[in-house]
Amino acid sequence: MGEVEASGGASSGSSVVEVHVSGDSGSGSSMSEEHSSSGSSMSEDEVSGDASSSSTVVEIHASDGSSSGSSISKEHSSSGSSMGEVEASGGASSGSSVVEVHVSGDSGSGSSMSEEHSSSRSSMGEHESDASATESSAEDLSNLIIDDSVYFSSVSFYSGGPSPHPVCSLYPGGIISSFDSSGISSGVSRYDLKCTHVLAADFFGMEDNKPWFLYGGFDDFNGVRSLNSLTFFMGSSTPFEVQRGWMINHDGAKLKIYEGEEKDIGDSGCKVLFTENILRVACDPLTVYFDGIMSAQVEYTSKTLGQGSVKSFSNVGLCFDNQSGRRPNWQVPRTGDCRITPGALSLCSTSASACNSLPSNSDVQAACTQMHCDREASTGVPSLTSSQSCALFLAANTLQRLDGVSGGYPSQCPSDQCQWKQSVLETGCPQDPFFIGCN
């Protein structure tokens, strides 16, 4: 397959995913599909601009030692606004970045796919996320338990027994519990995460006959490296992103939502619901639960537990493992300071008594401990801020719900839920409140 190039002029850019797989088949095929549209930059109250271009390339190579295969090429072109940290730029007005991923599989055949996403994006504005100067530290987390108080919306983001699907949890401090872990008693890994990383992908589209990719953006939030955005590429549909502050960026515009009301996200086939202080994005192969500030759970709904390893030969990303070839920690490189330490890092061994009330040996407890260590190293203050504490227990609540355990609004969060919602909203791009019962 020929080389896929990403480049742009003064007002264009591209995002490219290229996949090469070889198998033992004696023949090959090629398919190409291109979609293009236009859009523009997004500011607080309007959509405009043609400022700059950016491109991101993910290149994936998989082989099983054989010498032939087939190829698929798909190109998607759209103009949109900046998607927070998921952006790459270079030179005066354009640039590109490439991730090469090497995956080995024991399949008897294979194919090669190139998928290109091109978009013209200009910035929605810089938002500093380190609020440690203005936020008070939480006292002690040991007595901060989840109570039975009700939420404003009568709609639940999840109900029923334990989820039958694998769940990947993403926490501050680089803590990740993979799909092949086992719920609240899972083992965890810790990685150095900065800028953009591939969290999960199926580059052949084995489940839904379409390739899909989920990227995560990471930055410093109150002295701890944390998740700030999730970008969804679902087949040939228009990509979209959810950002810190429960902001949804779709096709260069802010998607307006209302608490307790599910809404379609363009042509992606995904639906978004904000309720119980969680933004849920449900797509065909996966459902994501985002606290809007620093953590998320990814439920792999096209797979079920008890079937051996969740990962197939076409799956890549940190929610599966860190076998990322030449690209450390599945990072999508970009300009700027995105340097990281590759490979798994050791967990903090310093005990934090404030985390003892969380389930022992759980991923959320490991995240709590790591956050205390990171806070002390970066700010000199080991205790968490009030926002970090509230968000951490909301994440614990989400994990419990997916494990079939009921829970309510965490008691360590502000007693006025409107206060919490507004504080989260203010961490992201400006948008109008969309909450029930709040002025």
N, C-alpha and C positions, 0 to 999 in steps of 0.2 A: 504494500500500500504506500502511496506517495506521502510526502510530508505535509502535515497540516500546519499552516502558518496563521498566526493571529497578529494583526496589525491594525492601526487606526490612524486617521488624520486628526484634524483639530477637534472634531466632534463625534468621533466614533471609537468603538472599542470592541473587544471580543473576549469571550470565555470559551475555551476549547477543552474538550475531554477526548483524549485519544486512547484507544485500547487496541493492543495487538495480542492475539492469542494464536498459537499454532497447535495443530492436532495431528492425528495420524491419517486424516482423510486424504484421499487422492485427488480431490477436486476443490475448487473454491468458487466463491461468488461475491458479487459486489452490489451494494445498494446505496443510493444517495438520496437524501431528502433535505430540502432547504425551506426554511420559513423566515420571513422577515417582517418587521413592523417598526414603527417609530414611536418615540416618547420623549421625555425630557426630565430635567432636573426638578427636584421637589424642594420647596421652601415651606414655611409654616402654613401659609394659606393658599398657595398657588403652585402650579407645576410649570416650570419654565427653565430655559437654559440649554447651552450646548458647550459647556466649558471644556471638557477634557475627555480623553479616552483611556480605557484600561482593558487589560486582557488577562485572563487566567487560564492556564492550560493544565489539564491533568492527563498524563500519559500512562497507560497501564499496559504492562506486558505480562502475558501468562503463557507458559509452555509446559508440555509434558514430555519433552525430549524428541518430538517428532518434527517433521519438516514441511507440512503443508496445512492449509486451512482456508477459510473464507473470510470475506471482509464486508463490513457494513459501515456506511458513512452517513451521518446525519448532521445537518447544520441548522442551527436555530439562531436567528438574528433578531434582536429587539433592542429598543432604546429605552433606558430606564434611569432611575436616580441611583445615587450611591447606596449600596447596601451595607452601610456600617463598615465593619472590618473586612468584609468579603469583597475586596477590590484590589486590583494590581495595576500599577502605572509605572511608566518609565520614560526617560527622555523628556523633551519639552512638553509633549502633549499626548504621547501614546507609548505603549510598552506591552510586554508580555511576560508571562512567567510559566514555567513548566514543572509539572510533577511527573516523574516516571515511576510507575509502580510495577514491581515484578511479582507475579503470583504463580505458584506451581500447582498443578492439579493432576489427578490421576484419571481424568476423563479420557475416553478413547478418541474424542474428536474435539475440535475447537473452531473458533472463528475470530475475526478481527474486526473491531468496531471503532469508528472515529466519530465522535459527537462534538459539534462545535456550537457554542452558545455565544452570540455576539451582541453586545449592548453598549450604548453610549450612556455613560453615567457621570453625573457631576454631583458634588457633595451636598448632603442635606445639612451640613453644619457639624462642627466639632462639639462633642459633649464630654466634658471631663467626668470620669466616673469615680474618682477618688474623693469621697465625701467625708473622709475621716476628720477633716478640720472642723466640720460643722455638725457631725453626728456624734451623739453620746455613745459610749460603750455600754453594752448590756451588762447587767450585774453578774448574775450567775445562772447558767443554763440548767443546773441540776434539778431545779424545781419547776422548770418550764415544760409542762406537759400539755398534751392536746386535750381540750375540754369538749363538752357536748354542745356548745353554743351553735346556733344555726347561722347559715349564710343568708345574704339578702335574696339571692336567686334560688328558686325552688328546683332548678335544673342541676343535676349532678354531672361532674365531668367524668365520673366512673362509678358504677354501681354493680352489685352482684358479688359473686365469690371470687376467689383468687383468679387472676388472669391466667389463661392456659397458654399464653404466649411468652416468649423470651423478652426480657426487659433489660435495656442498657441504661445505666444511670450516670449522669455527668454532673460533677460537683466542683466547687472551687478547690484550688490547690492542686489541680491536675488529677484529681481522683476520678477514676472510671471503673465502673463495674460492668463487665462485658455481657453480651447476650448469653454466653455459655456459662455464666455464673448463675447462682440460684437464689434470686430474690433477696430478702432482707438479711439472710445469713451468708451472703455471697462473699467471695474473696474480691480483692480490689487490686488495681494497678495504679501507679502514679507516673504521669508524664509531664515533661516541660512543654506547655502549650502556649503558643503566642501567635497572633495574627490568625491565619485560617488553616483548618485541618479537615481532612475527610473523616467524617464520623461513621458513615455507613453508606454502602452503595451496592447495587446489583448492575454491573455494567453490561450484562446480556439481557436483563429483564426477564429472568426465568419465571418469576411468580406471576407477573401481570402482562407479559409480552411487551414490556417497554422498559428500557433502562432507567434507573433512577439514582440520584446522588443526594446525600444530605451532608452539608458542610457546617462546621461550627466556627464562629469567630470568638477570639479570646483576647481579653485585655486586663489591665490592672483595675480592680474595684476594691477600694478601701484597703489597699495593701495586700490583696490576695488575687492571684491570677484566676479569672472567672469567665464563664460563658457570657457573651454579650449578644449573640445573634445565631440564628439557624437559617440556612439557605437551602431551598428545596428546588431540585431539578427533576421534574417528573415527565419522562418521555419527551415528546415534542411540544409540550405546553409551555406557556410563558413562565419562567422562573419567578419565585417570590421569596421573600425573606421576612422572618419575624425578628424583631430587635428588642433590646432592653427597653423597658417602658411599655411593653405589650403593643408595640408599634408593628404594623404589617405593611410592608412595602411591596406593592404589586404593580408591575408595568409602569413604574415611574410615578405612582400616586399612592397616597395613604388610603388603605382600605378601611372604610368606616364600618365599625361593628357596634353592637349593643349587647350589654350584659344579658346572658340567658337566652340569646337568640343565635342559632346556628346559621352560618352563611357560607355560600360557595366562594371559593377563591378562583376566580376566572375560569379558564379552561383546564385547570390542573386536575380536576376530579377530587380535589381536597376540600374539606369543610373545616371552618374555624368556629370555635365556641369559647367564649370567655365566661367562666362561672367559678364560684368558690375561690376566687383569686388565682386561678390557673387558666392559662391560654392553651386550649387543646386544638391541635391540628391533626385531623384524621384524613389520611390518604389510603389508597388501596393496599400498599404493602406495609404501612407502618402508621402508628399514631404517636404524636409527640405531645408531652405535657410540659409546659414552660412556665416557670414561676415569674417570668418577666424581669428578672434581675440578675440571676447568677447560676441557676441549676436547671436541669431538664431530665425527664425520663423518656426513653424511646422504646415503645412497645412494638415488637416485630410481629404484626398481626397476621402476616402470611405464613408464619411458621408456628408450630406448636411445640411445647415442652415434651421431653421424653422421647425424642427422635434422634438421639445422639447429638453430635456437634451441629450447631445452627448454621455454621458457615459452609457454603458451597463454593465451587471453583470460581464462580463469578462474583463473589462477595468480597469487598475490601473495606477497610476503615477501622478506626480505633475501637468501635463497638464490637468488632470481631476479634482483632488482634493487632499487634504492631509489626507485623511482617511486611514492612513498607519498602523493602529494597533500598535503592539509593536515596530515597526521600525520607528524611528523619521524621518519625512520628506522624506519618501521613500528612505532613505539612504541605500546603499549597504555597509555594514561594511567591514573594512579592517584593517590591522595593521598600526601603525603610529598614528599620532595625527589627528583624524577625528572627534573630539568631536564637537557637535553642540547644539544649543538651539532648542528644538523641538517646533513645532507649528508655527502659523503665528506671525510675528513680526509687531510692529507698524511702519508706514512709517515716514520718516523724515518730521518734520513740519516746518523746516527752509526754508524759501523761497529763491530760487536761481534765481535772475533776469536774469542770462544767459540762463535760460531754458524757458523764457517767449515766445520766438518765436516758440516754438514747440506747437502742438495742445493742447489746454487746457484740463485738466482732462484726458489726454491720458496716456496709459501705458508708452510710450517713454518719456513723460514729467516727470512722476513719477520716472522713472529710472534716468533721468538726475539730478533731485533734490536729489535722494538718493545717487548718485555717488558723488555729491559735499559734502554731509555730511560725507560719508565714507572716502573720500579723506582727509578732514580736520581732522577727528578723527585719521587716521592712519599716515598721513604725516605732518599735520599742515598746509597744503596748500589746500584751498577749491576749487581752479580752477582745471579743468581737463587738462590732458596732450593733446598734439596735436593729438596723436594716438587715445585717448579715444574720443575726439570730432569728429574726422573724422568718426570713426567707429559708433558712436552713430547716426550721421546723415545718414550714409549708412543704418542703421537699420530703421530709420524713413522713408527713401526712399523706402525700401523694403515693409514696412507696407502700405505706400501710394499706391504702385503699386498693392498690393493685394486688396486694397480698390478701385481699378479702377482709381486712380489718377496718371497721368504721371509724371515722374521726371527724372532728369539727374544726372550727377556727382555732389555730394555736393560741394558747393563753398568754404566751410571751409577746405576741404581736400587739400593736395598739388596740385598746378596747374599742375604739371607734374605727370600724373597718374602712370608712371613707378616708380617714387619715392615712391608713396604709396604702390604699389604692392611689391616692393623690401623690404620695411620696414616690411610689414606683413609677407612676406616669411621668413625673418630673425628671427621672433619670434618662429619659430617651428624647427622641425628636418631639418637638411641640405638637400636640394634638388635643382636640376637645375631649373632655371626660365622657365616658360612655357607660357610667355605672348606675345601678338601681339605687334609689334612696339617697343619693349624694347630690348636693347643690353644685 
